[in-house]
Amino acid sequence: MSVSVGSGSRTLLVVAASRDAVPIVSEVRRLGLRIVVCDGASDAPALRVADAGLVTPVDDPDAVVEAARAYGAQAAIDGVLAAGIEVPRTVAAVADALGLPGPPLTTAAVLADRLRVRHRLRDAGVAVPWSAVVPDVDALRRLAGRRPGPVVVRPVERHAMGALRVDAHVDPAWAFAHAAFASPSGRVMVEDMVPGPQVAAHAVTVEGRTQLVSLGDRVLAAASRPFLVEEAVTWPSRQAGSLDEPVEALVSTAATVLGLRNGVLRASIVVGTEGPVLITLGTGLAGGAACTHAVPLASGVDLLDAAVRCACGDAPSISAAHTGGGRGVACRTLFPPSGLVVEIRGFGDAAASEGIVSADALIETGMRVDLATTRRHAAAMIVAVGPTAAAARARADAAAARIRILTRAPLARVVVPTAP
């Protein structure tokens, strides 16, 4: 990474201190920037590698602003960004209160609400799945019955549980209750599950101009069904080349419609029969080693450098894209069996395997784990390289096979009732 914003003179506030944030904080600190991390848990992993910590719930914008102001009274904060979790209202509130670069409050309010994002994009002609609010399970059954295929149920809030597929094998009442429980407001939405291969796109937008950085193929975790949880991304995408321009145009238009003018973007896209359809568009840094290792290796673009520069008000220079030196790259996550984690082993062997760039544990012994409902529940992340995307994925899978995460007295896995 080449950011020279930190000859010790600049301080970056990173919102959220999960395991995902550890490699991000570590990489930025190595540049000489001072890192202040904010998280609601006093034992959050990234607090251990930061210069200072603010113990405050990250989904409470007012509380984070108050803590940031108190810290800022002693040492200036020069930028703010989120890592590992999307809390756009919190980032925008801090930026607004401290006079830092960041999205407008009105933009952040829309981004925090999935349904508002969908309606805003749909009204502007952006290709997104059909979606609607569902006030109760009867409405879900009625709407799902009118759709041509399976539907997806989500909490409306951005940072809550991810997506849950509802088809003939899943009871709508259970799906609705699960999504409503995960939603702080109890609001639930439903959308079409558009058939087709899925891709993950990373882009950087500077002063309203968006440039596609990387395009990789998404693979969902079979063990997490009916939850739609990303297990792996491989680069280059089999769709690369023919999809670069339409995907860049899709992401660029969506960013413009939503008022996103500066920062790093990550989009999940399905390639439908009529072209790419935008499933989600996120801001900030998510994925830990995916940002610090996988995307730069796959694209030749330092994503972390770009994110930090945008957060501090500097314009990143994106001179190359999709130039990973002809190599294949894979980012693979692991999801352990349910239960209390009693032993973790094999990471040394995994890290020493052929083609492995990083193999990081995202959990610790003593933690309780259950069925993953989002990618944030991953227990480990592996980044591998190879002569092709398939070879990189095979190396990541081989390394994953060396890792053992042992659990005891497993929690009862979530039983998915079948539709009556």
N, C-alpha and C positions, 0 to 999 in steps of 0.2 A: 504494500500500500504506500502511496506517495504523498499523502496529505502533509503539508508542512505548516498547517495552521497551528500546530502545537509546539512551539519551541518553549513550552511550559507556560505560555501566557494565556491560553484559552481553556475554558472549562465547558464541558458538555454534560447536560443533564440527560440521562438515559432513563426512560420510564419503563419499569418492570425489570425484575432481577432474577428471572427464572433460569434454569440450566441453559435454555436456548440463548440467553443473553451473555453467558460467560465468554464464549469465543469472541463475540463482538466487542465486549468491554476490554478483554485482554488485548485484542489487536489494536484498538484505538489508543489504549494506554501506552503501548509500545512506541507510539508516534510522539509521545511527550505531552499529549493532551491530559488535562486533569478530568477525571470522570466522577461525577456524582450520580449515584443510582438511587432510584425511588422504588419502593415496593412495600406492600402491606405486611409482609412477613419479615420479621427481624432476622430470621435465619435463611433468607433467600440466597441461593448460591452465588449470584453475581455480586452481592454485597461484599463477598470475601476478596474479590479481585479489584474492587473499585477503590478510589481514593477517599470517598466519603459516601455516606448513605443517609437517605431520608426514609424513615419508616412511616409510610402513609399509604392508604389504599389507592391504587392507581386508577380505579374507576370512580373516584370522587374528585372531580376537577377542582372544586373549591379548596379541599384539604391539601391537594398537591400544590396549588397556587400559593396557599398560605405558607407551606413548608419551603417552597422555592424562594419566596420573598424573604423569609427569615434567613435562609442560607445566603441569598444574594446580598443581604445587608452587610455581610462580612467579606464575601468574595463574589465577584461578578460571574454570572452565568452567561455564556456566549451563544449557546444553542441548545435545542431540545429535540429529541427524537424518541420514538418508541422502539422497543426491541422484544421480539417474541410474542407480543400481544398487540392487538389493535385497539387503541384507546384514543381515537382522533379528537374527541372533545377535551380530553385532558391535555394533550399536546397543544391544541389550539388555545386553550385557556391560559396555559403557562406562557406561550409565545405572546399572546395578547397582553397579559399582565406585565410581562417583563420587557416588552418591546423587542421581541426576538423574531426572526423569520419563522413563518409557519402558516398553515392554512387559516383562512378567516373563520371566525366562530360560526357563521352561518353555513359555511361549507362543511365544517366538522359536525354540526348538528345533523346534517343530511347523511354524512358518511356513517354515523353511529347507528343509523336505522336502515336495515337492509331493504325494507319495503319502500321507504322513501327513495332510496338509491335506484331501485328497480323502476319505480314509476317515473322518476326524473329522466332516466335513460330511455325508457320506452317512449315517453312523450316526445323525446328529441329524435326519435328514429333510430336509436342504437339497438342492435340485435341483442336481445336478452330473452331468457325464457319467460313464458307466460307466468304470472304470479298473482296472488290475491291473499288478503287477510282472511283468517279462519277464526271466528269468535268462539266456536265450540266444535265438538266432534261430529255433530250432525252436519254442520256446514262442510267439514272436511270430507265426510262420506259423500255428500251431495256433489261437491266440486270435483273430487277425485273421480267419481263415477262418470263425469261428463268429459274427462280428458281422454285422449287417444292412447295413452300408455301409462307407465308408472309415474308417480309424482314424488316430490321431495318435500319434506316438512322441516322447517327451521324455526328457531326462536327469531324474533325480529331484531333483537339486539345484536350488534356486530361481534362482541367479544364472547358471546355465550356459545353453547354447544353448536357444532357444525350442522351437517346435513344428515337426514335420515330418510332412506328410500322406503316408500310405501307402495307395495304391490299386493297381489293376491295372497301372499304368504305372511303378511304383516297386518296385525289388528290395528285399524285406524285409531281406536280409542286409546290403546297403549302408546302409539306414536304421538298422538296429540298431548297426552298427559306428560310424556317425557319431554317434549319440546316446551310445553307450558311451564313445567317445573324448572327447566334450565333458563327460562326467560325472567329477568328481574321484574318485568312488568306483567308477565303472564301472557304476553302477546305472541301469537303464532302465525306463520305464513306458510303457504303452499305454492309450489311451482312445478312446472313440467320438468321431467328428467329428459333432456334432449339426448337422443341416442347419437353415438359417434365417438371417435377417439378424442381424448382430452390432452391438452397441452398446457404447460406452465410458461408464461411469458414474463420476463423482467424488462423493465424500461426505466429510463430516466427522463424527467421533464424539467426543462430549464426555461424560465420566462415564457411558459406556455407552449414551448416546442418539445414534442415528445419523440424520443428515439428508442427503438427496440434494441435491447442489449442481448437477450438470449431467448431461445425457444427450445423447450425440452418436452419430452413425452411424460405424461403423468400415468402412474399405475396405482390403483386403489387396493387397500389391504383387504383380502378376502376374509380374513379372520375377524374383521370388525363389522361385517355385514349384520344388520342393514344400514349401519352408519357408513357414510362415504368418507373414508379417511385415507389420505394420501400416504402410500407406503414408499414410493420411489419416484424419482424423476431422472430421466436419462437424456444426455445431450450427445450429439445434435439430434433434434427431433427428426423422425422420418418424414414429417410434414415440412421441414425446413426448405427454404427456397421458394416453393410455390405459395407458402402461407406468410412469409415474412412481411410483404407489403400489406395484405389485408389485415393481418393481426396488428401491425403497427398503426394502421389507420383506425382500427376499432378501438384500441387502447387510447390513442391520441384524442379521438372524438369524445370518448367517455370521460377522459380527464378534463377536457375543455368544458363539457356540459356540467361536470361536478365542481368546477372552479379550482381544480388542482393545477397549479402553475409551476411549482418547484418541488423536486424530491424524487425518491425512488418509488416505483410502482411494481406490484406483482399482480398478475391477472391469471385466473383460471378460466380456460376457454374450451368449449367443446366444438369440434368440427362437424357441424350438421350437414344435412343434404343441401342446404342453400348457402353454406359458407360458415365462417366462424361465428359463434354465439358466446357472448360474455357471461360467465357464471358469477364470478366475483372479481372485484378490483380492490386491492389493499394498498395501504401506504405504510411507510416505515420499514424496519428491518425485521424479518421473520425467518426462522429456520436455522439460526446459529451458523454452523459450518457451511450451510448452503450458501449463505451470503459471503462468508469470509474465504471459502475455498472453492466450492463447486462452480458457482456462476463465474467467478474470475477465470478459473481454469477452462471453462467451456467457451467463454466469450472473448477473453483477452481484455475485459473491462473490469476495473476495480470498483465493484458495487459499493463497498464500504466507504471508499474514498469519496464517491459521488454523494452518498447519503450524508456524510459528515460535512462536506463542503456546502451542500444545500442547507443543512441545519444551521450552519454558522453564517449564512448569507453570502457565500462565495459561489461562483459559477464553475461547476465541474467541466472539464474538457473531455468529451467522449470522442476520441479520434478513431476508435476501432470497435467493431462489433462482430460477433459470430466468428471471431478469428482465434479459435482455441488451439491452433497449431495442428489441426487435423486429428486431434485425439478425441476419444470418447470419454465421457464423464458420467458417473452415476452417483446419486445421493440417495442412500437407502436408510430407512428408519426401521427400528425393531420395536415390537409391542410384546411385552412379557405375559405369561399366564397370570390370572388373577390371584391375589393373595398378598401376604406380608413378605417382602423381599428379605431373604435371609443370607443369600450369598450371590456375589457377582464375580465371575471369573472369565478368563479367556480374552480380555481386551488387549493384553500384551501380544498374544499370538495373532490376534486379528490385525493389530496395527502393523505387525511385521510381515503380513501376507503380501504377496505380489500385487503391485498396483495400488496399494492402500495409501491414501494421503492423510486421512485422519479416521480415528475410531474412538468416539467419545461416549461415555456413559452419561445419561441424562437423569438417572435415578441413583439412590443410595440404599444401602442396607437399612432396614427398619421402616422403609416407606411402604405404604399400602397401595396396591394398584388394582385396577379393574378394567373392564372392557373399554378400549379407546373409543371415544366419541369425537375426538378431533386429533389432528396431528400433534398438538401440544402434549398429548399423553404418551408420546414416544419414550421408550426407555433408553434408546441409544441411537446414534447417527453415524453412518459410515460414508465416507467420500472415497471413491475409487476412480482410477483412470485406466484406459486401455486403448488399443488401436482402433476400436469401434465402440459405439454405445453399448452394443450387446456384450462385448468383451468386458467392458467396465462394469456392467451390471452383474455378469457372472463372477467377477472378482469380488464385488461387494457382497454377493450372496455367499460366496465361499468364506469370506471373513466373518459374516454374520453367523455362519454355522459353527464357528469356533467359540462363539460367545455363549455362556450359560448364565441365565438369570434364574436362580432358584427361589421358589416361593413356598410358604408353609401355611397350612390352614387356609386354603383359598377361600376368598369371598365367593358367595354364590354369584356366578356370572349372570348378567342381565338376561332373563329369559324373555324371548321375543314371542309373545302370544300370536298364534296364527289367526288369520281372519276367520270369523265364524262362518 
